[in-house]
Amino acid sequence: MGPQDDPEAFIDLFQKLAEACGWPRAQWPVRLIPLLSGEAQATAQQLPAANLLEYNDLKRAIIQRVGRTPEQHRQRFRSLEWGEAGRPFAMAQQLRDSCRKWLLAGGSDVDHIVDLVVLEQFIARLPKKTAEWVQCHRPTSLETAINLAEDHMVACPGVGKPLLTSTSLSPPSVSLSRPVPLPRSRPPGPPRIPPRGRGGMGPGPFGSSRAPPRVMGVGRG
């Protein structure tokens, strides 16, 4: 464990490695103590021999001294938002981890209720439509809720993605490079007949194509 390491992450990784390698739990303290440094090492040194060789006591003492406080874990558990995880499984794992550390940091062995507490927070942090879908099926375990949420998001790909906050409501722009001609209007009335003949007058209603005679004025005098 170096000065830049997260003590909680370091111990968690050590525990997972010990389980994967099949080490007897009684050997865990003996294998962990030589890897400690700084405040964690000082904490182990101050423990009585009986507690030093008990893995749970050693782990709890180190976490309480150099790890986050129960209140910090509680705040993390309550404040985790959907956007930080992005996927149901990842969010459930983060909630479970924060909840377990919160409760166990206080010295209580309550692993059996962690999933129930996490289940409530998990559903509350899901996108609205997915949360409603999961609640309709009344899941009794966190694993069931995760599967329901994953199935719903596969069926509805847009769920959980942020919506666009602004939409342009302005009308589409009109190009002014070429003027748009107005429609030609025709005056009301019957259609005009093209003129015929020299006089420029078409046949009248009586069939005459000549102009009417001019009326001579009265003579002078």
C-alpha positions as CSV (number, residue, x, y, z in Angstrom):
1,M,0.0,0.0,0.0
2,G,1.5,3.3,-1.1
3,P,0.8,6.8,0.1
4,Q,-1.4,7.5,-3.0
5,D,-3.5,4.3,-2.7
6,D,-7.1,4.3,-1.6
7,P,-7.0,2.1,1.6
8,E,-10.5,0.8,1.0
9,A,-9.9,-0.1,-2.6
10,F,-6.6,-1.7,-1.7
11,I,-8.1,-3.9,1.0
12,D,-11.1,-4.8,-1.2
13,L,-8.7,-5.9,-4.0
14,F,-6.6,-7.9,-1.5
15,Q,-9.8,-9.7,-0.2
16,K,-10.9,-10.5,-3.8
17,L,-7.5,-11.9,-4.6
18,A,-7.4,-14.0,-1.4
19,E,-10.8,-15.5,-2.3
20,A,-9.8,-16.2,-5.9
21,C,-6.6,-17.9,-4.7
22,G,-8.4,-19.9,-2.1
23,W,-6.3,-18.8,0.9
24,P,-7.8,-19.8,4.2
25,R,-9.4,-16.9,5.9
26,A,-7.1,-17.4,9.0
27,Q,-4.1,-16.5,6.8
28,W,-5.5,-13.2,5.5
29,P,-4.2,-11.0,8.3
30,V,-0.7,-12.6,8.1
31,R,-0.6,-11.9,4.4
32,L,-2.1,-8.4,4.6
33,I,0.0,-6.9,7.4
34,P,3.3,-6.9,5.5
35,L,1.6,-5.0,2.7
36,L,0.5,-2.1,4.9
37,S,2.2,1.3,5.2
38,G,1.7,4.7,6.8
39,E,-1.4,5.1,8.9
40,A,-2.7,1.7,8.1
41,Q,0.5,0.1,9.3
42,A,0.4,2.2,12.5
43,T,-3.2,1.1,13.1
44,A,-2.3,-2.6,12.8
45,Q,0.6,-2.1,15.2
46,Q,-1.6,-0.7,17.9
47,L,-4.1,-3.5,17.8
48,P,-3.9,-6.3,20.5
49,A,-2.6,-9.6,19.2
50,A,-6.0,-11.2,19.5
51,N,-7.6,-8.6,17.2
52,L,-4.6,-8.3,14.9
53,L,-5.0,-11.9,13.7
54,E,-8.7,-11.5,13.3
55,Y,-9.3,-10.2,9.7
56,N,-12.6,-8.4,10.3
57,D,-11.1,-6.6,13.3
58,L,-8.0,-5.6,11.4
59,K,-10.0,-4.5,8.4
60,R,-12.5,-2.4,10.4
61,A,-9.7,-0.7,12.4
62,I,-7.9,0.3,9.2
63,I,-11.0,1.6,7.5
64,Q,-12.1,3.6,10.6
65,R,-8.7,5.3,10.8
66,V,-7.7,6.0,7.2
67,G,-10.9,5.3,5.2
68,R,-14.0,7.3,4.7
69,T,-16.3,7.9,7.7
70,P,-19.8,6.2,7.8
71,E,-21.3,9.7,7.2
72,Q,-19.2,10.1,4.0
73,H,-20.3,6.7,2.8
74,R,-23.9,7.6,3.6
75,Q,-23.7,10.8,1.7
76,R,-22.2,8.9,-1.3
77,F,-25.0,6.4,-1.1
78,R,-27.7,9.0,-1.1
79,S,-26.2,11.3,-3.6
80,L,-25.3,8.9,-6.4
81,E,-27.0,9.9,-9.6
82,W,-27.9,7.9,-12.7
83,G,-25.5,9.9,-15.0
84,E,-22.5,8.9,-12.9
85,A,-22.9,5.2,-13.7
86,G,-24.7,5.1,-17.0
87,R,-25.9,1.5,-16.9
88,P,-28.1,-0.3,-14.4
89,F,-25.5,-2.9,-13.4
90,A,-22.8,-0.4,-12.8
91,M,-25.1,1.9,-10.7
92,A,-26.3,-1.1,-8.7
93,Q,-22.7,-2.1,-7.9
94,Q,-21.8,1.4,-6.8
95,L,-24.9,1.7,-4.6
96,R,-24.2,-1.7,-3.1
97,D,-20.6,-0.9,-2.4
98,S,-21.4,2.5,-0.8
99,C,-24.2,1.0,1.3
100,R,-22.1,-1.9,2.6
101,K,-19.2,0.4,3.5
102,W,-21.6,2.8,5.2
103,L,-23.2,0.2,7.3
104,L,-20.1,-1.9,8.0
105,A,-18.0,1.2,8.9
106,G,-20.3,1.7,11.8
107,G,-19.4,-1.7,13.3
108,S,-22.6,-3.5,12.4
109,D,-22.7,-6.8,10.5
110,V,-25.7,-6.2,8.3
111,D,-24.8,-7.7,5.0
112,H,-28.2,-9.4,4.8
113,I,-30.1,-6.1,4.6
114,V,-27.8,-4.3,2.2
115,D,-29.5,-5.5,-1.0
116,L,-32.9,-4.5,0.3
117,V,-31.7,-1.0,1.0
118,V,-29.9,-0.8,-2.3
119,L,-32.9,-2.1,-4.2
120,E,-35.0,0.9,-3.0
121,Q,-32.4,3.4,-4.0
122,F,-31.6,1.6,-7.3
123,I,-35.2,1.9,-8.5
124,A,-35.4,5.5,-7.4
125,R,-32.3,6.5,-9.4
126,L,-33.5,4.8,-12.6
127,P,-34.9,6.9,-15.5
128,K,-38.6,7.5,-14.9
129,K,-40.0,5.1,-17.5
130,T,-37.6,2.4,-16.6
131,A,-38.4,2.8,-12.9
132,E,-42.1,2.5,-13.6
133,W,-41.5,-0.6,-15.6
134,V,-39.4,-2.2,-12.9
135,Q,-41.9,-1.3,-10.1
136,C,-44.7,-2.9,-12.1
137,H,-43.0,-6.3,-11.8
138,R,-42.4,-5.9,-8.1
139,P,-38.8,-7.3,-8.0
140,T,-37.8,-9.0,-4.7
141,S,-34.1,-8.9,-5.3
142,L,-31.5,-6.5,-6.7
143,E,-30.5,-9.0,-9.4
144,T,-34.1,-9.2,-10.7
145,A,-34.4,-5.4,-10.8
146,I,-31.1,-5.1,-12.7
147,N,-32.3,-7.6,-15.3
148,L,-35.7,-5.8,-15.7
149,A,-34.0,-2.5,-16.1
150,E,-31.5,-3.8,-18.7
151,D,-34.3,-5.5,-20.7
152,H,-36.3,-2.3,-20.7
153,M,-33.4,-0.2,-21.9
154,V,-32.7,-2.7,-24.7
155,A,-36.3,-2.5,-25.8
156,C,-36.3,1.4,-25.5
157,P,-32.9,2.6,-26.6
158,G,-33.7,6.3,-26.0
159,V,-34.4,5.8,-22.3
160,G,-31.9,7.4,-20.0
161,K,-30.4,9.7,-22.6
162,P,-30.6,13.5,-22.0
163,L,-33.2,15.3,-24.0
164,L,-32.4,18.3,-26.1
165,T,-33.2,21.4,-24.0
166,S,-33.7,23.9,-26.9
167,T,-35.4,23.5,-30.2
168,S,-35.5,26.1,-32.9
169,L,-39.0,27.4,-33.5
170,S,-38.1,29.9,-36.2
171,P,-39.6,29.4,-39.7
172,P,-37.2,28.0,-42.3
173,S,-35.2,30.7,-44.1
174,V,-36.0,31.7,-47.6
175,S,-33.3,32.3,-50.1
176,L,-33.3,35.8,-51.5
177,S,-30.8,35.2,-54.3
178,R,-33.7,34.9,-56.9
179,P,-36.9,36.9,-56.6
180,V,-40.1,34.9,-56.5
181,P,-42.5,36.3,-59.2
182,L,-46.0,37.1,-58.1
183,P,-48.9,35.3,-59.9
184,R,-50.4,37.2,-62.7
185,S,-54.0,38.3,-62.2
186,R,-56.6,38.7,-64.9
187,P,-59.4,41.3,-64.7
188,P,-62.9,40.1,-64.2
189,G,-65.3,39.9,-67.1
190,P,-65.7,37.8,-70.3
191,P,-62.6,36.9,-72.3
192,R,-61.4,39.5,-74.8
193,I,-61.7,38.7,-78.5
194,P,-58.7,39.6,-80.7
195,P,-59.5,42.4,-83.2
196,R,-60.1,41.8,-86.9
197,G,-59.9,44.0,-90.0
198,R,-58.4,47.4,-90.5
199,G,-60.6,49.3,-88.3
200,G,-59.3,47.2,-85.4
201,M,-62.9,46.3,-84.4
202,G,-64.4,42.9,-84.5
203,P,-67.9,42.1,-85.6
204,G,-70.5,43.7,-83.4
205,P,-73.6,42.1,-82.2
206,F,-75.3,42.7,-85.5
207,G,-72.6,41.2,-87.7
208,S,-71.3,44.6,-89.1
209,S,-67.5,45.0,-89.2
210,R,-67.6,48.7,-90.1
211,A,-67.5,51.6,-87.7
212,P,-70.7,53.6,-87.3
213,P,-71.1,56.7,-89.5
214,R,-70.1,60.0,-88.1
215,V,-72.9,62.5,-87.5
216,M,-72.2,65.8,-89.3
217,G,-72.6,68.9,-87.4
218,V,-75.1,71.7,-88.3
219,G,-73.8,74.1,-91.0
220,R,-72.5,77.5,-90.2
221,G,-74.6,80.5,-90.3
